[in-house]
Amino acid sequence: MMQTSQQFTPSGSDTTDLLAAAAAGVPGAWSELVRRYTPLLRSRISGFRLQEADAFDVAQATWLRLAENVHRIHTPQHLGGWLATVVSRECIRLLRHGSRSLPVEEPLAAAADPAPGPEDRVVDDEVRAALRTALEALSPRRRALMDALFTDDRRPYTEIAHDLGMAVGSLGPTRARTLRELRALLEHSGMTA
């Protein structure tokens, strides 16, 4: 075992000596551990496709686990496998619990309110009024067609055609012409359709 008063020299040191030196607090031992095993950690972390900051946090957590358990490692020659297991578990833990969470004073207040705000209501009212005006400008027959096609109680085309005195095959083309006319009326009134 190495003494704490000496400086760690990495050349030719095996993992057992390196871990013993790190556990004893020998200067340079932890740096050598980090130098040797960081490529392994990076390799494992890259498989999880974490963001850079999350990958850094996982690596730091893995080194912390080693610092907490350095005296418990009974087979230092398996340190690489131990680190690979720990870093994988840390990645899974991070992914399972979600990556970074930002504290919010009032979580419900931060969520978007699905109800329309006052601006939305004003715009919706203006659009409805412009649409009503445009519908009133249509001929009575075309207005009746729009009403029949776009009400909540949808009826079959055959019924609509019968009620309006039109051929079933003319409903589609008439509908298309009426919608173009409505679009033009809305654009003329300043509404973009």
Secondary structure, DSSP 8 states (H G I E B T S, - for coil): ---TTS----TT--HHHHHHHHHHT-TTHHHHHHHHHHHHHHHHHHTTT--HHHHHHHHHHHHHHHHHHGGG-S-GGGHHHHHHHHHHHHHHHHHHT-S-----S-HHHHS--SS--HHHHHHHHHHHHHHHHHHHTS-HHHHHHHHHHSSSS---HHHHHHHHT--HHHHHHHHHHHHHHHHHHHHHTT---
